[in-house]
Structure formats: C-alpha cells, structure tokens
Amino acid sequence: MPLSFQIATDSTTDLTAPLYREHSITVLPLHFAIDGTEFLDGWSSMTPEKFFGLLRSGKISTTSAVNFGQFIEAFTPILERGEDILYLGFTGALSSTSPTAEIAAVELRAKYPARRIVVIDTLCASAGEGLLVLLAARRRDRGESLEQTADWVREHAPRVQHWFTVDSLSHLYRGGRLSAVSAIVGGALGIKPVLTVTGSGRLAPAAKVRGRRAALLSLAARLEENGYDPHAFPEIIIVHADAGEDARFIAGEILGRHPGAKISFSSLGAVIGSHTGPGTAAVFFLGARR
C-alpha cells in the first residue's frame, strides 16, 4: 500500500536503522569531523564504541548541520514521485538544520506547486525528537492525513520529556554549555549534572547530584515527576553513549516502578555525542508540558 505522504527527519533522532526502514522514514544526516576527516552521522562509517573511544582518548569532534543542497537532493525525488512531505526537525535553538529545511521547502514549493511540504521545528533533540517521529509515523501508517499528523505533532511536541546526565563536564564546557568554573568545581567534587531540553528547545540544567549512581536514579525518577502515563504513551527510549550497563540500570529502575513501560535502547549519535561526551545517559518519554 503506497504511503499517503513521506515523513522525513534528520539523524539527531538517534533511532535505530531498522526502525527507520520499518516505517519508511527518510533520514538526512548531519556531519561530524575528527582530525579533518568528515563523516556522516548515523553510524554508517564508524561504530559508537570506536567514536566514543576516540573522545575518551582526547580527540575532538566538530559538527555541522544538514545543508541546503542535502535537503534539495533528498526532497526532490519524493516530490517527483507525487508524494507530499512532513519534515520533523532537530530543535532550531541548537542547530540550523530546521531553518535550512524551511528555506529549501520554499524553493521546492515554487517548483512543485501541487505538492505539500510541511516543516516543523520539533524543539526536540536526540531520541526526544526520535520518539515524536516514531509516533507520527505510526499515525501515518494507520492512515492519518498529513494535516492530521502535523497537528498531532504540534500538539504533543511540547510534552516530549528529555532528561540526561553526562559522565564528564568537559564536553559541555568545550561546547559553550557550561562555565569553566562550574566544570572545574563539578569535576573535583564528583558532581553530576542532570539536564533537560526546555519548551523553547534549549539545553538547561535541572539538578546537580553527587555521584553517577545518584544521577542515574534521578533520571528514572523523572517519570513520576513529569507526568509519564504508561497507559496513554508507554514508550520510553533510553539512549546512551557507550554506557550500556548504565542504560540497563535505568531501565531496571523504571520497570520496577512501571511494569507496563515499553522500553527500547539506542546509541547516542555522534553529532549530539560530540557535545555531551562518552558516558552520557538519557531518558525520553511523553509526559506533561515541558
């Protein structure tokens, strides 16, 4: 059965390749570079273990957004097939990817006036964005129209919860997310930050706790504190940066409180991982408004 429209997104959704294929989702990769060599985000050319191992060894990864030409190249064949496009993008507060998608859409709407291209800046990141894309794709697959699906995304995007902790503050400091004093003091005292993505799509500190285990427990506790309802939206995505044992620990804590939770795991992508570093652990779910 042909799709009523195509859902497109970018690689910062941090979902797995089988999920993208299962739901026929078009994924545009961002880029990262190490030692002057550029790679596509999405683990097509490097494993998470190798990438985060390089960061642990002191290598620095720089990142760049999806560019205008990539959008034109990806969207044109879809429009030529006579399909419409719903693009769900990485928060514009952290990347130029979504604004660039809209610029490309303006040009393509003029060239293909019979087709619809809807661009939504989800104000989400990583598997928060990915969860929204996955739930939207399921609605499309059940027969909802582009307009119905887009309206659902706009209504529910403000409810996507992002909670994460990092193992080292140095990557947040290098990326301009943390002051030098905070990084030094936090590292010396074993302070682990718990961070979130706000309703405006920006990164914000939520708490500081002493020690890694306390930070992981804090992530699990965020479900009750932020309106998780396993009956309405049971899906939870736990993402980690080469920290599988910690991800499983969080899952165990969550399942002990919410046996009906549907938990899946994914590796943090290289682009977001470049800014948060190895050892990052994150929990994403649908709850109350951010």
Buried (B, 14 or more C-beta within 10 A) or exposed (E): EEBBBBBBBBBBBBBBEEBBEEBEBBBBBBBBBBEEEEBBBBBEEBEBEEBBEBBBEEEEBBBBBBBBEBBBEBBBEBBEEEBBBBBBBBBBBBBBBBBBBBBBBEBBBEEBEEBBBBBBBBBBBBBBBBBBBBBBBEBBBEEBEBEEBBEBBEEBBBBBBBBBBBBBBBBBBBBEBBEEEBBEEBBEEEBBBBBBBBBEBBBEEBBBBEEBEBBBBBBBBBBEEBBBBBEEBBBBBBBBBBBBEBBBBBBEBBBEEBEEBEBBBBBBBBBBBBBBBBBBBBBBBBBEEB
